[in-house]
Amino acid sequence: MNASHGALHHVELWVRELDTAEHSLGWLLPALGYEEYERWRRGVSYRLGATYIVLEASPAVRGEHDRKRAGLNHLAFHVNTADEVESLVRKAAGQGWTLMFADRHPHAAGPDRHVAYLEDPDGFEVELVARDKTAEP
């Protein structure tokens, strides 16, 4: 079987306003190592390896994003270290992100995990998961 068989090819996120999504997700994805891949009038994609993430302001979008409805709840990304997670959390505030579960941060996922949950102005959630716990704030 091919090594990429079953691997994620891409994720397409429909957004209400491309400018808003680029301010939050368009900042975060490059901070995680993604590079801009393609751009068109209503969208942009970012690629890391063979996987890419699309942000598209399609005219067919209906309603607001609600992560609590059926469908995509959030995307979770590996981050190399706990220090890097915390650096991203600090910088994310300037890009419109809000730290979720702040009272339990960075252990909202449990005492043995260093994780940050962030929400952007459109209500989209990302999870940043440290691969190791070498640093604790």
N, C-alpha and C positions, 0 to 999 in steps of 0.2 A: 504494500500500500504506500502511496506517495506520502512523504513527511508532512505536507501541508494539507492533506486530506482532513476535512473537518475543522481546520483552523478558521478563525473569524476573518472574513474578507474585508467587510466594511460595515459601519453603522451610519445610518442616515438620520440626522436629527432635524426635524422641521421646526423652525423657529418663527415667532411672530415678526420680529425685527432683526435683520441681519446685523445692523450696527450694534445693537445691544448684545447679541450673541458673540460678536467679534470682540467686544470689550471684555467679556468674561471668559468664555470658552476659547476665543481666539488669542487670548493672552495665556491661558492655562496650558493648552495643548503644546505650544512651542516650549513653554517652561518645563514640560515633561519630556521633551525631545522630539516631538512631532515637527515636521516641516510642512510649510504650505505646499500643496500638491497641485491643485487646480483652482481656478477662480472664474466665475461667470457672473452675470448681472445680479442674480438673486442667491448666489451661494459661493461657498469656498470649502475646500477639503484640505485636511491635514493628514500626512502619512508618517507612519513609523514602521519601518520594515515593510512587510507585505500588507499591513492592515492600514486602512484609512478611515477617518471620521469626517462626515459631511455635515455642514451647517447650511441649511437651505430655507430661505423665506419663500416658500411656495405660495402662490395665490390660492391654492386649494386648502390651506390651513384653516381649520375650524376650531374656534374657541381657544381658551387658555390652556397652557400645559398644567397638568395636575398629576404629580408623581404618585398620588395615592389611588388613582384610577387604574383599571386594568391596562397593562402595557408596560412600557419601560419605567422602572422606578428610579434607577440611577446607573451611572457608570463608575466602576472602581478601577483605580490605577495603582500599579506598583510604584513605589518610590524607594530609592536605595536605602536611605537611613531615616531615623527619627528626626535628626537635625534638619534634613532636607524637607521633611513634612512640615516642620515648624517654620522654616524659612518661607515655604510656599503659603502657609496660612497667613503669616504676617503680610506678605506682598499681595495676597488675594483680596484683602480688605480694600485696597486702593483700586481694584478692578471690579468692584461691585459685589464681591462674594461675601456672604455672612457665614460665620462659623455656627454650625448646628450643634446642639447638645453640649453647649459650652460648659455647663456645670459638670460634665463627665469627661471632658476633653483632657487628655488624648486617649482615654481608655473606655470610651463609650461602647466599644466592641468587646470589651473584656479586659481584665487586668494584665493579660499577657500579650496584648496587641496594642501597638501605637498607630492610631488611625485618626484622621481628620475628616469630618463630614462638612462639606461646603454647599451652600445654596446660592444660586445666582439670582438676579432681579426677576427673571422669568419663572422662578421656582424650580429650576433644574438642579438636581443634586449630583455631586460627585463625591467619591470616597477616595482618599489618599491613604494607602496602606504601606507602612514602612516594612521593608524586607527584614530589617533587624531592629533591635531595641538598644543600640549601643549608647544612645543619649536619652536622657529624660530631662524635660524642662523643670 
